[in-house]
Structure formats: structure tokens, C-alpha cells
Amino acid sequence: MAHTSLSNISFILAPPHKQQLLELAGDSIRKGLCGETLDIRQTDYPEPLRVLRATFVTLHVDEKLRGCIGTIEARKPLVEDVASNAWGAAFRDTRFSALTWTEYERLDIHISVLSQPEPLQFSSEEELLAQLRPRVDGLIIEEGYHRGTFLPSVWEQLPTPHEFLQNLKHKAGLAPDYWSSRIRVRRYTTESIP
């Protein structure tokens, strides 16, 4: 089936579509708790949910992080990416044991739909920092085999561009004060559900 790509078009989901994605994520996790995987038929969903989009699914239990898995590049239809990442956040995040039924009853699901990442142009760390938009930008940093990303929601814990970038470098396996002309940075925005 042909997929639509909306990489250069403003992408806002209607409230009923957001609700469908939240229900889909919950269904995928419930299936996983039963030892099964959710079978997705794209034709069951409206066109806006079949476009190629990258997503992250973040899980909280009692307001504490319980899992977060996502994709940076849009390679799957939105419904498939959300179902896959919800399952992964519940059962494959290596920081946590697999989610249990008891935790599922107290689970909050948050979905971030990513825009197409765009490269930033800079010749120094200072130039890069000056371009960052706190609470707006998600960042992907890459150098060689080092790679990491922070969603825009991470600005809540790391409110200054300097803190945000230092911690992102650390996440990517680089020293916080590391700098090189080979560093590549792309930024994206997210549409948050709920």
C-alpha cells in the first residue's frame, strides 16, 4: 500500500486521531502483557494516521518514568510506529524490567510525533547554542558512531541550551565538554499526545 509522507507540510492531528493513537498504544501494550503482538491493518485507520512519521512513546507509572522507546527517522506509517514503540517502551527498554499488569492499571502513555529533522549549520559550539530554542527543539547529535537524541520535553529538566547540549553529548557517549568540527546536529519539533 502506498504511504503518504508529510515531511514538509505542517502536521497537526485532530483530537479524535490523537485519541485513536493513545488507544492503539494501550492496545499494543495489553497484547504484549498477554504474550502477543498487535496486528495492525492500515486500512482500519484514517489517512492522517497512515502517513510516514517517526514517534517516541513514553510511559509513566505513578508519575515516574517507566519506559521510553522511539524512532528518529520516519520509516513506518504512524499507526505502526506508535504500536511498535509502545510495545518496546513497555517490554524492551533496557533500563527497566518488563511492565506488569499491576503497573498497567496505573500507566500514563505519552506519544511524541516528530517533525522531519533539519540540519543546523554552525562553525562553533557557541553558534550552535545560539540557535537552540528551549522547550521547542528536540536535538539529534552525531559524530562517527556516537549518536543521541533528546525530545523537547527534556528541556523541563535541563532548561538552558548549555545544560541541554552537555547532557546530550554525554548521552551520545561523548564527554560533556567535547567539541569537534565533525559534530553534526539536527533539530526537530514534536506534536505531543496527550
TORPA-4810 file (N, C-alpha, C, O; in nm, 3 decimals):
<nodes>
NODE_1_0.084_-0.119_0.000_0.000_0.000_0.000_0.088_0.124_0.000_0.190_0.127_0.067_M
NODE_2_0.049_0.226_-0.073_0.126_0.349_-0.080_0.108_0.428_0.049_0.000_0.432_0.107_A
NODE_3_0.216_0.488_0.093_0.212_0.570_0.213_0.230_0.715_0.174_0.298_0.745_0.075_H
NODE_4_0.170_0.803_0.250_0.186_0.946_0.227_0.296_0.997_0.318_0.302_0.957_0.434_T
NODE_5_0.382_1.083_0.267_0.483_1.147_0.350_0.450_1.294_0.361_0.425_1.360_0.261_S
NODE_6_0.449_1.346_0.484_0.417_1.486_0.505_0.538_1.559_0.561_0.523_1.646_0.647_L
NODE_7_0.657_1.526_0.513_0.778_1.578_0.575_0.788_1.730_0.569_0.843_1.790_0.661_S
NODE_8_0.735_1.793_0.466_0.749_1.937_0.453_0.618_2.011_0.474_0.607_2.130_0.443_N
NODE_9_0.519_1.942_0.527_0.389_2.001_0.548_0.363_2.009_0.698_0.397_1.916_0.772_I
NODE_10_0.304_2.120_0.744_0.265_2.130_0.884_0.171_2.015_0.916_0.077_1.987_0.842_S
NODE_11_0.199_1.949_1.026_0.126_1.826_1.057_0.062_1.839_1.195_0.131_1.832_1.297_F
NODE_12_-0.068_1.858_1.197_-0.140_1.867_1.323_-0.250_1.761_1.321_-0.330_1.754_1.228_I
NODE_13_-0.252_1.678_1.424_-0.353_1.573_1.432_-0.478_1.626_1.501_-0.470_1.701_1.598_L
NODE_14_-0.593_1.585_1.451_-0.721_1.621_1.513_-0.736_1.543_1.643_-0.682_1.433_1.656_A
NODE_15_-0.810_1.599_1.741_-0.828_1.528_1.870_-0.875_1.383_1.857_-0.825_1.298_1.930_P
NODE_16_-0.969_1.350_1.766_-1.008_1.208_1.756_-0.893_1.118_1.710_-0.885_1.002_1.751_P
NODE_17_-0.804_1.171_1.625_-0.690_1.092_1.579_-0.589_1.073_1.692_-0.529_0.966_1.704_H
NODE_18_-0.571_1.175_1.774_-0.482_1.162_1.889_-0.535_1.054_1.984_-0.459_0.972_2.035_K
NODE_19_-0.667_1.055_2.006_-0.728_0.956_2.094_-0.710_0.816_2.037_-0.684_0.721_2.112_Q
NODE_20_-0.723_0.802_1.906_-0.702_0.671_1.842_-0.561_0.621_1.865_-0.540_0.503_1.891_Q
NODE_21_-0.463_0.710_1.856_-0.323_0.670_1.876_-0.299_0.627_2.021_-0.228_0.530_2.046_L
NODE_22_-0.357_0.700_2.117_-0.342_0.661_2.257_-0.405_0.525_2.283_-0.347_0.442_2.354_L
NODE_23_-0.522_0.501_2.225_-0.587_0.371_2.241_-0.506_0.260_2.175_-0.495_0.150_2.228_E
NODE_24_-0.449_0.290_2.060_-0.365_0.194_1.989_-0.243_0.156_2.073_-0.209_0.039_2.084_L
NODE_25_-0.178_0.257_2.134_-0.062_0.231_2.219_-0.101_0.141_2.336_-0.031_0.046_2.369_A
NODE_26_-0.215_0.172_2.400_-0.263_0.090_2.511_-0.295_-0.052_2.468_-0.264_-0.148_2.539_G
NODE_27_-0.358_-0.066_2.350_-0.390_-0.200_2.297_-0.263_-0.280_2.272_-0.258_-0.400_2.301_D
NODE_28_-0.160_-0.214_2.218_-0.035_-0.283_2.188_0.031_-0.334_2.317_0.085_-0.445_2.320_S
NODE_29_0.026_-0.252_2.421_0.085_-0.294_2.549_0.004_-0.407_2.612_0.061_-0.503_2.665_I
NODE_30_-0.130_-0.398_2.606_-0.214_-0.506_2.660_-0.187_-0.638_2.590_-0.178_-0.743_2.655_R
NODE_31_-0.173_-0.633_2.458_-0.140_-0.755_2.383_-0.007_-0.812_2.430_0.008_-0.933_2.446_K
NODE_32_0.090_-0.722_2.451_0.221_-0.766_2.499_0.214_-0.832_2.635_0.286_-0.928_2.661_G
NODE_33_0.128_-0.781_2.722_0.111_-0.842_2.854_0.052_-0.982_2.844_0.068_-1.064_2.935_L
NODE_34_-0.017_-1.009_2.733_-0.073_-1.144_2.708_0.024_-1.230_2.626_-0.010_-1.342_2.588_C
NODE_35_0.146_-1.178_2.600_0.244_-1.253_2.523_0.219_-1.251_2.374_0.266_-1.339_2.301_G
NODE_36_0.144_-1.152_2.327_0.110_-1.144_2.185_0.154_-1.008_2.129_0.194_-0.920_2.205_E
NODE_37_0.146_-0.993_1.998_0.169_-0.863_1.936_0.042_-0.821_1.863_-0.033_-0.904_1.811_T
NODE_38_0.021_-0.690_1.860_-0.099_-0.635_1.797_-0.086_-0.640_1.646_0.016_-0.599_1.590_L
NODE_39_-0.189_-0.690_1.581_-0.191_-0.695_1.435_-0.251_-0.564_1.384_-0.367_-0.533_1.412_D
NODE_40_-0.171_-0.488_1.308_-0.216_-0.358_1.257_-0.257_-0.373_1.111_-0.179_-0.419_1.027_I
NODE_41_-0.379_-0.332_1.083_-0.423_-0.323_0.943_-0.444_-0.175_0.913_-0.536_-0.112_0.964_R
NODE_42_-0.356_-0.121_0.827_-0.361_0.022_0.800_-0.497_0.068_0.748_-0.540_0.180_0.777_Q
NODE_43_-0.563_-0.018_0.674_-0.691_0.021_0.615_-0.798_0.047_0.722_-0.903_0.104_0.692_T
NODE_44_-0.772_0.004_0.846_-0.866_0.030_0.955_-0.854_0.173_1.008_-0.935_0.215_1.091_D
NODE_45_-0.755_0.247_0.960_-0.727_0.380_1.015_-0.740_0.487_0.908_-0.718_0.460_0.790_Y
NODE_46_-0.775_0.611_0.949_-0.787_0.720_0.852_-0.650_0.761_0.797_-0.547_0.733_0.857_P
NODE_47_-0.652_0.827_0.684_-0.529_0.866_0.614_-0.427_0.940_0.702_-0.307_0.911_0.692_E
NODE_48_-0.468_1.036_0.788_-0.367_1.105_0.869_-0.287_1.013_0.960_-0.177_1.048_1.002_P
NODE_49_-0.341_0.895_0.991_-0.269_0.800_1.079_-0.189_0.698_0.999_-0.125_0.610_1.056_L
NODE_50_-0.191_0.712_0.866_-0.114_0.620_0.782_0.008_0.686_0.719_0.083_0.620_0.647_R
NODE_51_0.030_0.815_0.746_0.146_0.883_0.690_0.273_0.832_0.758_0.268_0.782_0.870_V
NODE_52_0.386_0.843_0.690_0.513_0.800_0.747_0.559_0.905_0.849_0.584_1.021_0.813_L
NODE_53_0.569_0.864_0.975_0.614_0.955_1.081_0.700_0.878_1.179_0.681_0.758_1.201_R
NODE_54_0.794_0.949_1.239_0.874_0.893_1.349_0.808_0.934_1.480_0.756_1.045_1.492_A
NODE_55_0.811_0.845_1.578_0.748_0.874_1.707_0.833_0.823_1.823_0.920_0.737_1.807_T
NODE_56_0.805_0.878_1.940_0.853_0.823_2.067_0.732_0.797_2.153_0.637_0.876_2.154_F
NODE_57_0.734_0.687_2.227_0.629_0.659_2.326_0.697_0.655_2.463_0.791_0.579_2.485_V
NODE_58_0.646_0.738_2.553_0.700_0.747_2.689_0.594_0.699_2.787_0.477_0.739_2.779_T
NODE_59_0.634_0.613_2.879_0.542_0.557_2.978_0.580_0.605_3.117_0.698_0.611_3.153_L
NODE_60_0.478_0.640_3.196_0.498_0.675_3.336_0.402_0.591_3.421_0.288_0.567_3.383_H
NODE_61_0.452_0.548_3.536_0.368_0.483_3.637_0.384_0.564_3.764_0.496_0.584_3.813_V
NODE_62_0.273_0.612_3.818_0.276_0.697_3.938_0.371_0.816_3.916_0.448_0.852_4.005_D
NODE_63_0.362_0.875_3.798_0.439_0.994_3.759_0.590_0.971_3.751_0.666_1.067_3.744_E
NODE_64_0.634_0.845_3.751_0.776_0.814_3.736_0.798_0.746_3.601_0.716_0.665_3.557_K
NODE_65_0.909_0.781_3.536_0.941_0.722_3.407_0.944_0.570_3.418_1.004_0.515_3.511_L
NODE_66_0.880_0.503_3.323_0.872_0.356_3.325_0.916_0.294_3.192_0.920_0.172_3.177_R
NODE_67_0.949_0.381_3.095_0.996_0.332_2.966_0.982_0.440_2.860_0.890_0.521_2.864_G
NODE_68_1.076_0.440_2.766_1.070_0.535_2.655_1.147_0.476_2.538_1.267_0.450_2.548_C
NODE_69_1.077_0.454_2.428_1.138_0.399_2.307_1.084_0.478_2.188_0.968_0.518_2.186_I
NODE_70_1.170_0.501_2.089_1.122_0.573_1.973_1.212_0.559_1.852_1.313_0.490_1.854_G
NODE_71_1.171_0.627_1.748_1.245_0.630_1.623_1.268_0.775_1.584_1.187_0.863_1.614_T
NODE_72_1.379_0.799_1.516_1.413_0.935_1.474_1.377_0.956_1.327_1.335_1.065_1.288_I
NODE_73_1.393_0.852_1.248_1.364_0.862_1.105_1.226_0.802_1.076_1.191_0.697_1.129_E
NODE_74_1.149_0.870_0.992_1.015_0.822_0.956_1.027_0.712_0.851_1.054_0.738_0.734_A
NODE_75_1.006_0.588_0.896_1.017_0.473_0.805_0.890_0.389_0.801_0.875_0.302_0.714_R
NODE_76_0.796_0.414_0.896_0.674_0.334_0.904_0.553_0.427_0.909_0.566_0.543_0.948_K
NODE_77_0.436_0.375_0.871_0.314_0.453_0.894_0.298_0.483_1.043_0.339_0.404_1.129_P
NODE_78_0.238_0.596_1.072_0.222_0.642_1.210_0.164_0.536_1.302_0.215_0.516_1.412_L
NODE_79_0.058_0.467_1.259_-0.004_0.366_1.347_0.092_0.253_1.380_0.094_0.204_1.492_V
NODE_80_0.172_0.211_1.282_0.267_0.103_1.306_0.380_0.147_1.398_0.423_0.072_1.486_E
NODE_81_0.428_0.270_1.378_0.538_0.320_1.460_0.494_0.333_1.606_0.568_0.296_1.697_D
NODE_82_0.373_0.387_1.628_0.323_0.403_1.765_0.304_0.266_1.832_0.345_0.248_1.947_V
NODE_83_0.242_0.172_1.763_0.220_0.039_1.822_0.353_-0.028_1.858_0.368_-0.086_1.965_A
NODE_84_0.449_-0.020_1.766_0.580_-0.082_1.788_0.655_-0.016_1.905_0.712_-0.085_1.988_S
NODE_85_0.654_0.118_1.910_0.727_0.188_2.016_0.658_0.175_2.152_0.726_0.174_2.255_N
NODE_86_0.525_0.166_2.153_0.455_0.143_2.281_0.494_0.008_2.338_0.524_-0.005_2.457_A
NODE_87_0.494_-0.094_2.252_0.534_-0.228_2.295_0.680_-0.225_2.344_0.712_-0.283_2.447_W
NODE_88_0.765_-0.159_2.268_0.907_-0.151_2.305_0.928_-0.079_2.437_1.011_-0.121_2.518_G
NODE_89_0.855_0.032_2.459_0.870_0.107_2.584_0.827_0.023_2.704_0.885_0.034_2.812_A
NODE_90_0.727_-0.062_2.684_0.677_-0.146_2.794_0.765_-0.267_2.822_0.777_-0.311_2.936_A
NODE_91_0.827_-0.320_2.716_0.894_-0.451_2.733_1.040_-0.455_2.689_1.109_-0.554_2.717_F
NODE_92_1.090_-0.352_2.622_1.226_-0.360_2.568_1.319_-0.248_2.613_1.435_-0.246_2.573_R
NODE_93_1.271_-0.155_2.696_1.360_-0.051_2.747_1.453_-0.117_2.849_1.409_-0.163_2.954_D
NODE_94_1.582_-0.122_2.816_1.678_-0.197_2.899_1.699_-0.136_3.038_1.759_-0.200_3.124_T
NODE_95_1.650_-0.016_3.060_1.663_0.045_3.193_1.563_-0.011_3.293_1.576_0.010_3.413_R
NODE_96_1.462_-0.084_3.242_1.353_-0.131_3.327_1.323_-0.277_3.299_1.353_-0.329_3.192_F
NODE_97_1.262_-0.342_3.399_1.208_-0.476_3.375_1.078_-0.461_3.296_1.024_-0.351_3.283_S
NODE_98_1.029_-0.572_3.242_0.906_-0.567_3.162_0.790_-0.518_3.248_0.780_-0.550_3.366_A
NODE_99_0.702_-0.440_3.186_0.584_-0.388_3.253_0.495_-0.503_3.301_0.489_-0.608_3.238_L
NODE_100_0.427_-0.482_3.414_0.336_-0.584_3.469_0.191_-0.535_3.459_0.165_-0.417_3.437_T
NODE_101_0.098_-0.628_3.477_-0.045_-0.592_3.476_-0.076_-0.491_3.586_-0.153_-0.398_3.565_W
NODE_102_-0.016_-0.508_3.703_-0.040_-0.416_3.815_0.001_-0.274_3.777_-0.070_-0.178_3.806_T
NODE_103_0.115_-0.262_3.710_0.160_-0.129_3.668_0.073_-0.074_3.555_0.050_0.046_3.547_E
NODE_104_0.025_-0.163_3.470_-0.057_-0.119_3.358_-0.180_-0.041_3.407_-0.223_0.054_3.342_Y
NODE_105_-0.235_-0.082_3.520_-0.355_-0.014_3.575_-0.324_0.130_3.611_-0.416_0.212_3.619_E
NODE_106_-0.197_0.164_3.634_-0.159_0.300_3.676_-0.076_0.370_3.568_-0.006_0.467_3.597_R
NODE_107_-0.085_0.322_3.447_0.003_0.368_3.339_-0.048_0.495_3.271_-0.166_0.507_3.238_L
NODE_108_0.043_0.589_3.251_0.018_0.707_3.168_0.101_0.693_3.042_0.222_0.667_3.049_D
NODE_109_0.037_0.710_2.926_0.105_0.697_2.797_0.116_0.833_2.732_0.018_0.908_2.723_I
NODE_110_0.235_0.866_2.686_0.258_0.993_2.617_0.324_0.962_2.482_0.421_0.886_2.476_H
NODE_111_0.271_1.020_2.377_0.325_0.998_2.242_0.379_1.130_2.188_0.313_1.233_2.198_I
NODE_112_0.498_1.126_2.132_0.556_1.242_2.064_0.570_1.208_1.916_0.638_1.112_1.880_S
NODE_113_0.506_1.287_1.830_0.516_1.269_1.685_0.618_1.371_1.635_0.600_1.491_1.652_V
NODE_114_0.725_1.321_1.573_0.836_1.407_1.535_0.817_1.468_1.396_0.763_1.405_1.305_L
NODE_115_0.864_1.591_1.382_0.873_1.653_1.250_0.996_1.595_1.180_1.076_1.524_1.242_S
NODE_116_1.011_1.626_1.053_1.130_1.583_0.979_1.252_1.657_1.036_1.250_1.780_1.038_Q
NODE_117_1.356_1.588_1.082_1.474_1.659_1.136_1.542_1.745_1.028_1.554_1.705_0.913_P
NODE_118_1.587_1.863_1.070_1.658_1.952_0.978_1.798_1.980_1.032_1.815_2.003_1.152_E
NODE_119_1.900_1.978_0.943_2.036_2.003_0.990_2.057_2.148_1.030_2.004_2.240_0.968_P
NODE_120_2.135_2.168_1.135_2.174_2.302_1.178_2.313_2.332_1.125_2.400_2.245_1.121_L
NODE_121_2.335_2.456_1.084_2.464_2.500_1.033_2.533_2.584_1.141_2.475_2.679_1.193_Q
NODE_122_2.656_2.548_1.173_2.731_2.621_1.276_2.879_2.592_1.257_2.917_2.490_1.200_F
NODE_123_2.962_2.684_1.307_3.107_2.662_1.299_3.171_2.655_1.436_3.292_2.635_1.448_S
NODE_124_3.090_2.671_1.542_3.143_2.660_1.678_3.028_2.618_1.771_2.911_2.626_1.735_S
NODE_125_3.066_2.575_1.890_2.964_2.538_1.988_2.879_2.660_2.025_2.758_2.647_2.047_E
NODE_126_2.942_2.777_2.033_2.868_2.899_2.067_2.762_2.929_1.962_2.650_2.967_1.996_E
NODE_127_2.796_2.911_1.834_2.699_2.934_1.727_2.583_2.835_1.736_2.467_2.872_1.715_E
NODE_128_2.615_2.712_1.769_2.510_2.611_1.784_2.418_2.648_1.900_2.296_2.647_1.885_L
NODE_129_2.476_2.682_2.015_2.396_2.715_2.133_2.303_2.833_2.106_2.190_2.835_2.155_L
NODE_130_2.350_2.930_2.028_2.269_3.049_1.999_2.146_3.017_1.915_2.049_3.093_1.915_A
NODE_131_2.149_2.905_1.843_2.036_2.867_1.757_1.930_2.784_1.828_1.818_2.770_1.777_Q
NODE_132_1.963_2.730_1.945_1.871_2.639_2.012_1.751_2.713_2.070_1.764_2.822_2.125_L
NODE_133_1.635_2.651_2.056_1.509_2.710_2.105_1.459_2.625_2.222_1.396_2.522_2.201_R
NODE_134_1.486_2.670_2.347_1.443_2.594_2.464_1.293_2.565_2.461_1.212_2.651_2.426_P
NODE_135_1.258_2.442_2.500_1.120_2.392_2.508_1.053_2.377_2.372_0.934_2.345_2.364_R
NODE_136_1.129_2.398_2.264_1.075_2.382_2.129_1.151_2.272_2.054_1.090_2.183_1.994_V
NODE_137_1.284_2.281_2.058_1.367_2.191_1.978_1.395_2.058_2.046_1.429_2.052_2.164_D
NODE_138_1.379_1.951_1.969_1.442_1.824_2.000_1.571_1.822_1.920_1.576_1.879_1.811_G
NODE_139_1.674_1.758_1.972_1.803_1.756_1.902_1.853_1.615_1.882_1.832_1.526_1.965_L
NODE_140_1.920_1.596_1.767_1.994_1.473_1.738_2.138_1.514_1.719_2.167_1.600_1.637_I
NODE_141_2.228_1.453_1.795_2.370_1.483_1.779_2.440_1.357_1.728_2.410_1.247_1.773_I
NODE_142_2.533_1.376_1.634_2.604_1.262_1.574_2.749_1.299_1.550_2.781_1.408_1.503_E
NODE_143_2.836_1.205_1.583_2.976_1.214_1.541_3.029_1.073_1.534_3.036_1.003_1.636_E
NODE_144_3.068_1.030_1.414_3.113_0.892_1.397_3.002_0.797_1.439_2.888_0.810_1.393_G
NODE_145_3.034_0.701_1.526_2.933_0.606_1.571_2.859_0.655_1.695_2.773_0.585_1.748_Y
NODE_146_2.891_0.775_1.742_2.822_0.833_1.857_2.694_0.902_1.809_2.696_0.979_1.713_H
NODE_147_2.583_0.873_1.877_2.456_0.933_1.837_2.362_0.936_1.957_2.356_0.841_2.034_R
NODE_148_2.290_1.045_1.971_2.192_1.056_2.079_2.088_1.160_2.044_2.110_1.246_1.958_G
NODE_149_1.974_1.150_2.110_1.869_1.250_2.089_1.801_1.281_2.221_1.793_1.196_2.310_T
NODE_150_1.753_1.404_2.233_1.667_1.447_2.342_1.541_1.505_2.281_1.547_1.586_2.188_F
NODE_151_1.426_1.463_2.332_1.298_1.522_2.293_1.286_1.662_2.353_1.355_1.694_2.450_L
NODE_152_1.200_1.746_2.295_1.181_1.880_2.353_1.139_1.878_2.500_1.169_1.972_2.574_P
NODE_153_1.072_1.772_2.544_1.028_1.765_2.684_1.145_1.761_2.783_1.127_1.791_2.901_S
NODE_154_1.266_1.725_2.736_1.382_1.719_2.825_1.424_1.858_2.873_1.492_1.870_2.974_V
NODE_155_1.382_1.963_2.801_1.411_2.100_2.846_1.355_2.124_2.987_1.405_2.210_3.059_W
NODE_156_1.251_2.050_3.026_1.194_2.069_3.159_1.296_2.037_3.268_1.295_2.100_3.374_E
NODE_157_1.384_1.939_3.243_1.488_1.904_3.340_1.619_1.980_3.315_1.697_2.003_3.407_Q
NODE_158_1.642_2.018_3.190_1.767_2.084_3.151_1.733_2.214_3.078_1.736_2.218_2.955_L
NODE_159_1.701_2.321_3.152_1.638_2.438_3.091_1.728_2.531_3.010_1.677_2.614_2.935_P
NODE_160_1.861_2.519_3.022_1.947_2.609_2.944_2.008_2.534_2.825_2.034_2.414_2.834_T
NODE_161_2.033_2.606_2.714_2.095_2.540_2.599_2.226_2.470_2.634_2.254_2.361_2.583_P
NODE_162_2.307_2.531_2.721_2.436_2.472_2.759_2.415_2.338_2.830_2.479_2.238_2.795_H
NODE_163_2.326_2.335_2.929_2.296_2.210_3.001_2.240_2.104_2.907_2.280_1.987_2.911_E
NODE_164_2.149_2.146_2.822_2.083_2.054_2.730_2.187_1.988_2.639_2.187_1.866_2.623_F
NODE_165_2.275_2.069_2.580_2.376_2.016_2.488_2.479_1.930_2.561_2.516_1.824_2.512_L
NODE_166_2.525_1.974_2.677_2.624_1.895_2.753_2.570_1.756_2.785_2.639_1.656_2.766_Q
NODE_167_2.446_1.751_2.832_2.387_1.623_2.868_2.357_1.536_2.746_2.365_1.414_2.753_N
NODE_168_2.323_1.600_2.635_2.300_1.524_2.513_2.431_1.463_2.462_2.432_1.349_2.415_L
NODE_169_2.541_1.538_2.471_2.671_1.482_2.432_2.705_1.361_2.520_2.752_1.259_2.470_K
NODE_170_2.679_1.374_2.649_2.705_1.263_2.741_2.620_1.141_2.702_2.671_1.029_2.700_H
NODE_171_2.493_1.164_2.671_2.405_1.053_2.631_2.458_0.984_2.505_2.446_0.863_2.491_K
NODE_172_2.518_1.062_2.415_2.571_1.007_2.291_2.707_0.938_2.310_2.763_0.883_2.215_A
NODE_173_2.759_0.940_2.433_2.886_0.875_2.461_3.006_0.966_2.442_3.119_0.919_2.432_G
NODE_174_2.981_1.096_2.439_3.089_1.194_2.426_3.106_1.267_2.558_3.013_1.274_2.639_L
NODE_175_3.224_1.321_2.581_3.246_1.399_2.703_3.161_1.527_2.694_3.146_1.584_2.586_A
NODE_176_3.105_1.572_2.806_3.020_1.692_2.803_3.088_1.816_2.745_3.023_1.901_2.685_P
NODE_177_3.221_1.826_2.763_3.292_1.942_2.709_3.357_1.913_2.573_3.434_1.995_2.523_D
NODE_178_3.327_1.799_2.514_3.385_1.760_2.386_3.335_1.852_2.274_3.219_1.891_2.272_Y
NODE_179_3.426_1.885_2.183_3.385_1.960_2.063_3.473_1.918_1.946_3.592_1.892_1.963_W
NODE_180_3.414_1.911_1.829_3.486_1.875_1.707_3.413_1.933_1.587_3.291_1.950_1.591_S
NODE_181_3.485_1.963_1.483_3.422_2.014_1.360_3.341_1.905_1.290_3.266_1.934_1.197_S
NODE_182_3.354_1.779_1.335_3.281_1.669_1.273_3.143_1.646_1.335_3.064_1.565_1.285_R
NODE_183_3.113_1.716_1.444_2.982_1.700_1.508_2.873_1.751_1.415_2.882_1.860_1.358_I
NODE_184_2.770_1.671_1.401_2.652_1.709_1.322_2.532_1.714_1.416_2.514_1.627_1.501_R
NODE_185_2.450_1.817_1.399_2.332_1.832_1.484_2.211_1.861_1.395_2.215_1.945_1.306_V
NODE_186_2.103_1.788_1.421_1.975_1.815_1.354_1.871_1.845_1.460_1.878_1.795_1.572_R
NODE_187_1.775_1.927_1.422_1.669_1.958_1.517_1.533_1.920_1.459_1.514_1.913_1.338_R
NODE_188_1.440_1.897_1.551_1.302_1.863_1.512_1.210_1.918_1.621_1.253_1.952_1.731_Y
NODE_189_1.083_1.925_1.587_0.981_1.960_1.685_0.892_1.837_1.704_0.901_1.741_1.627_T
NODE_190_0.808_1.841_1.803_0.717_1.728_1.827_0.576_1.779_1.849_0.553_1.889_1.900_T
NODE_191_0.483_1.696_1.810_0.344_1.716_1.849_0.318_1.616_1.960_0.337_1.496_1.943_E
NODE_192_0.274_1.667_2.075_0.260_1.583_2.194_0.117_1.534_2.213_0.021_1.610_2.196_S
NODE_193_0.106_1.409_2.247_-0.023_1.345_2.275_-0.008_1.270_2.407_0.079_1.183_2.415_I
NODE_194_-0.085_1.295_2.510_-0.187_1.399_2.518_-0.122_1.532_2.544_-0.192_1.633_2.555_P
</nodes>
